[in-house]
Amino acid sequence: MGRVTTRTPVTRIALTEAGGAVRRRADTVAVEEPLEIRIAGEPFTVTMRTPGHDLELAAGLLLSEGVIASGGDVRAAIHCGGPGTTTPTAAVPAPAPAPLRMLGAPALASSPSATENTYNVLDVALAPGLDAKAHERARSFATTSACGVCGAASIEAIEKRSQYDVSADPVTVDAALLAALPDRLRAGQAAFDKTGGLHAAALFDVATGELLVLREDVGRHNAVDKVVGWAVLDGRLPLSGTVLQVSGRASFELVQKAVMAGIPVLSAVSAPSSLAVELAAQAGLTLAGFVRGASMNLYARSDRVTV
């Protein structure tokens, strides 16, 4: 699962009418570490994330950036050594550390001179012809766990064209089911229970109400990338008839990721941004915000939600 949490010493102060009580103890915090994603050995981007499901994160990011279109476009991947190690080669197949999933061609193997693997560098091999496409769109900046598109020059630069038309998805979702999803998401957040510091995203099947996948991360966009990446690698695109439930607000980027994956409904427990609403309306995606308790606000394609 990766280094999802760690223990750290804290000083806890509790104020009461009688004064203050000071206690020193260990506390559990969410892990945040950089992940460098390379394409055929060349840097693509660096993102801050919670370790675990790194290949899903990379696949989801590559899909949202328009580099890949399906799981078949990802041929192999391997966690490389950390800073100071040499560039890995494709000469020798190597087993992948869990939960990394190896696909298709032989894995990339670390150089014999590599230092201890930190699992913070992931080298991905794509289908022929896609390396150049990836390098054209490579980011020359590090993304934070708060925003995956920070540094983009304009809306036009980050607005990608999806190959899936979510506006044509005939799905309808009962308002009662939609209202129940935040609690079901929260119930599956094992790492949040320990730390109180992780976002989550989950994919639900509308027809059955089944929870298909749930991922946690310090970054909202990372959690969604991991969910989408799971679907990419599992050959499930487009994600017709599904709802993407997120634990925080709905940003432009999250709407974009949903549209790129063919998800027709995005539900958030907090507010959407104005740009998220505009993109959802333009793409024909149902956008629900403030989904809490027995109420919700519908910002786009409200016709899909039945009462």
N, C-alpha and C positions, 0 to 999 in steps of 0.2 A: 504493500500500500504506500510505501514511501514514508518520509519523515513528516507526518501530518501535524504532530504536536511535539512539544518539548517542555521540560520543566525548568523553571527559573525561580530564584529566591525573590520574595517580595516582602515589603513591610506594609501591614494592613493596619489602618487607623479607623476605629469606630467611635464616633462622637455620641455621647449620651448627655443627659441633664447633669449627671454626676461628674462629667469630665470626659476625657478621652482614653481609650484603651489601645495600646500599641502591641501588635503581635507580629512576629516574623515567621514566615512559613514558605513552603514551596508552592508555586502556582503553575498551572498548565496553560501554555499560550500556543497559538497557531504558528506554524512554521511558515516563514516567507523567505524564499531563496530565488536567485536568478536562474532562468533557464535560457541557455543560448541554443537557438534552433539553427542548424546548418542544413543546407541543401547541397548534396554531393561534395561535402567538405568545405563549402563556402558559407560565410555568415549570412543568415537571412534576417533574424531579429533576436533581441533579448527581451524577455518578459519576466516580471516578478510574479511568482506563483507559489502555491503550496505543492510540494513534490507529490508525485503520484499521478497515474494516468497521463503521463507526459506525451505519449504517442497520440492519444485522443486529443489532447490540447493542441498539438501540432497539426493534426489532420483537420480539426475544426477551424483553426486559424487559417490554414491554407485554403480551405473551402470558402470561408468568408472573404478572403482576399482575392478570390477568383482564380487561384493558381491551379487547383484540382477540381474535378467534378464528381469523382466517385472514389471508393476505396481502392479500386483497381489502379488508380494513378499513383498509389503509394506502394513501391516495390519492396522496400526493406528499411529498417531503422535500427540504430544501436545507440546506447548511451556511451559516450566517449569519456576519456579521462578529463580531469579538470584543467584549470589554467596551467600553462607551461608544458602540456603534453603535446606530442606531435600530431599532425593530421592523420586520422585513421585511414586505412586502405580497405579495399574490397577483396583482398587476396584470400582471406581465411574466414570461413563461416564461424560465427561465435554465438553462444547461447545468450539470450537477453535476460536481464534481471526482471523479476516480476515488478509491476504488471505489464511491462513492455511486450507488445505483441509483434512477432516477426511475420512479415508478409512476403510471399512470392520469392524473389531472388535471394541468393545467399546474403547473410547479414554482413554489414561492415564490421571489421574487427579492429580493435585498438592496437596501436603500435606496441611492440614488445618493450619499448623504452618508456611507455606511459607510466605516470605516477598513479597513485591510488585513485580509483574512479570516484568522483563526487556525484555522479549521475546528474549533473547540472548542465551537461552539454548533450544534445540529441542531434545526431546526424541522420538525415532522411534521404533515401534514394527514391527518386520519382521515375515515372514512366518516361521513355524516350521523348525528347522534345519539350519536356516541361521544366527542365533545369533553367534554361534561358528565360523562360516566362517568370519563374520564381525570382531569379536574380534581377530582372527588370523591376520587380515590385518589392525588392528587399528593403527593409527599413534600416536607415542609418542611425537610428536612435533607440534607446532602451524604453520599452513601455513600462508603465507602473501597474500595480495591481488594481488601481482605481480606474484606469482608462486605457483601452487598447489602441486607440487611434490618436492619442495625444501627439501633436506635432504635424498633423495633416494640414496642408496649406488651405484647403477649401472643401466645401461640401462635395463638390464635383470630384475631388481627388479620392474621397473615401466612399462615395456612393457607387456600389457595384451593381452590375446587371445580373439578376438571377436567371437561371435557365428554367426555373419553375414559376408558374403563374398561380400564386396563392389566392388571387381573387376568384379563380375558377373553382376552388375547392368547395364542394357542396356541403361540407360538414356543418352541423348545428350542435350546440352544446347547451345542456340544461343549466340554468343559472344556479340551481342547487348544487350541481356537481362542481361548477366553477368555484362556488363559495367554499367548498370543502377542501379544495386543493392546497391552500396555504397550510392548513393544519396537517395534512398528509405529508407535505414537504417538510415541515418542521419536525414531525415525528421521525423522519428518516435521517435527521442531521446528527449523527453520532458524534462527529468531531466538534460541532457547535456546542453540544451538551458539556463537553470537557473544557472548552475555551471561551465560548461566547463571542468568538471573533472570526467566524467564517461565513461567507455567503454560500448560497446553494441554488441550484437549478435542477429541475426535474421535468421529464417528459412523460405525459400521460396519454393513453389511448382513449379517445372520446367514446367510442362504441362500447368498450368494456369497462372503462374507468381504471384500467390496469396501469400501475406505475411501471414504466418501461425501463427507466434509468434515472439515477440521482447522483449528482456530483457536488462536492464542496470545494471551495477554494477561497483564499483571501481576496481574490479579485472576482467581481461579478462577471466580467466578460470571460475570465478563465473558466469559471464554472459552466457557462453556456458553451464555450468552445469544447470543453470535455464532453458535454452531453451530445453536441453535434458531431464531434469526432467519433464518439462511440457509434453513432448511427452511420457515419461515413464508412468506417471500417467493417461494420456489420452488414453493409449492403442494403440499408433501409431507405435510402433517399429515393424520391422525395418523401418527407414526413407528413404525408396527407393524413387528415383525420386525427391530428394530435394537438395537444395544448402544451406549450412551454410555460411552466410556472417558475418564477424567480422570486428570491427572498427580499430583494430591495426595490429600487426604482427602475423604471423602464427608460433607458436612454436610446438615442438614435442608433448607437452601435448594436444594442441588443435586438432592436427591430430589424436592422440590416442582417444580422446573423440568422434570425428566424426566417426571413424572406429567402436568403440564399439557400437554406436547407429545405425550403418548401413547407415550413410550419405555418398553418393558417391562423392560429390563435396564440397570442402572448398575454399572459396574466401576471401582474405584479402586485405585491402587497403595498407598494408605495406609489409615488406620483410618476407620471411620464413627463418627459421634457416636450417642449413645443415642437422641436424637430422630430422627435419620435412619433408624435401624433401626425405630423405632416407626411412622414414617410409611410406610416401605416395606412393612412387614407389613400395615398398615391398607389401603394402596392396592393391594396385590398386585403390587408391583414386585420383581423379583429384584435383590438388592443384594449385590455381591461386594466384599470388601475385602482388603487385603494381597495383591493379585494380583501376585506377584513370582516369577520363575523358574518352577518347576513346581508351585507351591502357591498356594492361595487360601482365604479364609474366606467362607462363604456365610451371610448374616445374615437373609435373607428370600427366600421362594419358591425354595428350593434345588431343587425338583422340576424346574425348567426346565433345569438344568445336568446334562448326561449325561457319563458317563465311558466 
